[in-house]
Amino acid sequence: MNPENGYPVVPYNAEFQNPDRSNKDEYLLALMEEIDDLKKMADVRPYLDEMYKVRQSFKAAKLI
């Protein structure tokens, strides 16, 4: 497992979905769209590090 390939995902619980929004899970749809973009990249690590500070987050949590 390479932590630099990690993608941050927040926990999801359908019971606590915002009733003011439509029934579709907008976060999941956005996640699917971004993952679709990621699969087109030869190396996702620079993108993930730039967008989500993956390496920095893991270091702060003393995971690497």
N, CA, C and O of each residue as an XYZ file, in Angstrom:
256
protein
N       0.840     -1.172      0.000
C       0.000      0.000      0.000
C       0.894      1.246      0.000
O       1.846      1.349      0.773
N       0.569      2.159     -0.862
C       1.307      3.410     -0.945
C       0.394      4.543     -0.473
O      -0.562      4.884     -1.171
N       0.663      5.130      0.688
C      -0.213      6.179      1.215
C      -0.316      7.400      0.304
O      -1.295      8.144      0.378
N       0.676      7.613     -0.548
C       0.617      8.764     -1.442
C      -0.441      8.592     -2.531
O      -0.780      9.552     -3.223
N      -0.958      7.390     -2.684
C      -2.061      7.140     -3.618
C      -3.409      7.307     -2.919
O      -4.460      7.092     -3.522
N      -3.370      7.691     -1.648
C      -4.598      7.808     -0.864
C      -5.497      8.932     -1.331
O      -5.022      9.994     -1.734
N      -6.776      8.699     -1.277
C      -7.775      9.693     -1.661
C      -8.682      9.940     -0.465
O      -9.275      9.001      0.065
N      -8.798     11.192     -0.035
C      -9.617     11.474      1.142
C     -11.115     11.341      0.841
O     -11.630     11.936     -0.106
N     -11.788     10.554      1.659
C     -13.228     10.357      1.505
C     -13.862     10.517      2.878
O     -13.419      9.910      3.853
N     -14.896     11.333      2.943
C     -15.586     11.523      4.222
C     -16.606     10.403      4.408
O     -17.145      9.891      3.427
N     -16.874     10.021      5.648
C     -17.882      8.989      5.899
C     -19.256      9.427      5.385
O     -19.586     10.613      5.391
N     -20.025      8.478      4.955
C     -21.363      8.756      4.433
C     -22.394      7.962      5.215
O     -22.210      6.776      5.488
N     -23.464      8.624      5.566
C     -24.563      7.951      6.248
C     -25.860      8.480      5.648
O     -26.195      9.650      5.833
N     -26.586      7.641      4.938
C     -27.813      8.052      4.257
C     -28.862      8.580      5.235
O     -29.704      9.390      4.846
N     -28.832      8.146      6.477
C     -29.818      8.594      7.450
C     -29.707     10.084      7.742
O     -30.692     10.718      8.120
N     -28.510     10.649      7.569
C     -28.291     12.041      7.907
C     -28.180     12.936      6.676
O     -27.598     14.019      6.738
N     -28.734     12.483      5.572
C     -28.693     13.271      4.349
C     -29.559     14.524      4.524
O     -30.612     14.465      5.158
N     -29.129     15.628      3.976
C     -29.835     16.900      4.084
C     -31.191     16.799      3.381
O     -31.234     16.562      2.173
N     -32.299     16.975      4.108
C     -33.623     16.844      3.494
C     -33.931     17.958      2.490
O     -34.849     17.818      1.682
N     -33.181     19.054      2.529
C     -33.410     20.150      1.592
C     -32.825     19.871      0.212
O     -33.110     20.596     -0.742
N     -32.027     18.848      0.104
C     -31.404     18.502     -1.173
C     -32.177     17.376     -1.840
O     -32.995     16.698     -1.219
N     -31.893     17.201     -3.112
C     -32.525     16.102     -3.840
C     -32.041     14.777     -3.271
O     -31.098     14.740     -2.481
N     -32.678     13.708     -3.669
C     -32.330     12.386     -3.140
C     -30.971     11.898     -3.597
O     -30.384     11.030     -2.952
N     -30.460     12.429     -4.684
C     -29.165     11.929     -5.149
C     -28.045     12.467     -4.271
O     -28.094     13.604     -3.802
N     -27.083     11.667     -4.068
C     -25.945     12.030     -3.233
C     -24.950     12.827     -4.071
O     -24.195     12.255     -4.857
N     -24.953     14.133     -3.903
C     -24.104     15.004     -4.710
C     -22.625     14.765     -4.462
O     -21.816     14.865     -5.384
N     -22.267     14.451     -3.229
C     -20.860     14.180     -2.919
C     -20.384     12.943     -3.678
O     -19.298     12.944     -4.259
N     -21.190     11.901     -3.670
C     -20.813     10.672     -4.363
C     -20.674     10.917     -5.860
O     -19.754     10.389     -6.485
N     -21.559     11.697     -6.437
C     -21.471     11.988     -7.867
C     -20.196     12.771     -8.186
O     -19.539     12.502     -9.192
N     -19.849     13.729     -7.344
C     -18.619     14.494     -7.551
C     -17.405     13.593     -7.389
O     -16.436     13.708     -8.139
N     -17.455     12.699     -6.414
C     -16.363     11.752     -6.181
C     -16.171     10.854     -7.396
O     -15.043     10.620     -7.830
N     -17.261     10.358     -7.936
C     -17.183      9.492     -9.114
C     -16.574     10.233    -10.308
O     -15.786      9.665    -11.064
N     -16.945     11.496    -10.466
C     -16.413     12.294    -11.561
C     -14.908     12.506    -11.403
O     -14.154     12.405    -12.372
N     -14.480     12.798    -10.181
C     -13.048     13.018     -9.962
C     -12.259     11.716    -10.129
O     -11.163     11.731    -10.688
N     -12.789     10.620     -9.663
C     -12.106      9.329     -9.837
C     -11.994      8.991    -11.320
O     -10.994      8.422    -11.759
N     -13.017      9.340    -12.085
C     -12.960      9.126    -13.529
C     -11.812      9.932    -14.140
O     -11.118      9.446    -15.033
N     -11.612     11.165    -13.659
C     -10.490     11.984    -14.125
C      -9.153     11.386    -13.682
O      -8.186     11.388    -14.444
N      -9.103     10.876    -12.453
C      -7.862     10.297    -11.925
C      -7.400      9.093    -12.738
O      -6.201      8.900    -12.939
N      -8.330      8.299    -13.197
C      -7.921      7.083    -13.918
C      -7.272      7.401    -15.260
O      -6.662      6.523    -15.871
N      -7.395      8.637    -15.728
C      -6.767      9.050    -16.980
C      -5.322      9.514    -16.774
O      -4.590      9.712    -17.743
N      -4.915      9.686    -15.525
C      -3.576     10.183    -15.212
C      -2.572      9.031    -15.115
O      -2.886      7.962    -14.592
N      -1.381      9.263    -15.622
C      -0.324      8.256    -15.525
C       0.137      8.102    -14.077
O       0.460      6.996    -13.642
N       0.167      9.204    -13.330
C       0.603      9.185    -11.932
C      -0.284     10.161    -11.156
O      -0.219     11.369    -11.383
N      -1.096      9.654    -10.259
C      -2.044     10.494     -9.512
C      -1.393     11.196     -8.323
O      -1.956     12.154     -7.793
N      -0.222     10.738     -7.898
C       0.393     11.262     -6.678
C       0.629     12.771     -6.694
O       0.294     13.432     -5.711
N       1.185     13.348     -7.752
C       1.374     14.813     -7.733
C       0.043     15.566     -7.611
O      -0.047     16.561     -6.892
N      -0.972     15.093     -8.307
C      -2.292     15.741     -8.233
C      -2.873     15.641     -6.828
O      -3.330     16.638     -6.269
N      -2.855     14.437     -6.256
C      -3.407     14.248     -4.916
C      -2.653     15.075     -3.884
O      -3.249     15.634     -2.963
N      -1.344     15.146     -4.050
C      -0.544     15.918     -3.102
C      -0.860     17.407     -3.221
O      -0.957     18.111     -2.216
N      -1.019     17.880     -4.452
C      -1.321     19.296     -4.658
C      -2.730     19.649     -4.167
O      -2.921     20.665     -3.499
N      -3.702     18.815     -4.497
C      -5.102     19.119     -4.163
C      -5.440     18.855     -2.698
O      -6.164     19.630     -2.074
N      -4.917     17.766     -2.155
C      -5.348     17.320     -0.828
C      -4.236     17.243      0.203
O      -4.466     16.858      1.350
N      -3.022     17.612     -0.211
C      -1.881     17.580      0.710
C      -1.771     16.210      1.391
O      -1.593     16.117      2.606
N      -1.879     15.163      0.589
C      -1.892     13.792      1.101
C      -0.641     13.483      1.910
O      -0.729     13.009      3.043
N       0.525     13.751      1.326
C       1.783     13.443      2.025
C       1.870     14.229      3.333
O       2.248     13.676      4.365
N       1.527     15.499      3.294
C       1.570     16.347      4.487
C       0.603     15.833      5.564
O       0.941     15.818      6.747
N      -0.580     15.419      5.156
C      -1.570     14.900      6.109
C      -1.084     13.614      6.773
O      -1.235     13.434      7.982
N      -0.500     12.724      5.972
C       0.005     11.470      6.528
C       1.180     11.711      7.470
O       1.307     11.060      8.508
N       2.037     12.661      7.088
C       3.164     12.979      7.979
C       2.660     13.563      9.291
O       3.152     13.194     10.358
N       1.694     14.462      9.232
C       1.141     15.087     10.435
C       0.509     14.024     11.354
O       0.567     14.137     12.578
N      -0.088     13.003     10.749
C      -0.708     11.929     11.519
C       0.315     10.854     11.908
O      -0.038      9.843     12.515
N       1.581     11.082     11.552
C       2.666     10.146     11.835
C       2.411      8.764     11.224
O       2.730      7.733     11.816
N       1.832      8.777     10.036
C       1.587      7.524      9.325
C       2.706      7.212      8.336
O       2.834      6.079      7.872
N       3.515      8.222      8.016
C       4.693      7.987      7.174
C       5.846      8.776      7.745
O       6.950      8.736      7.203
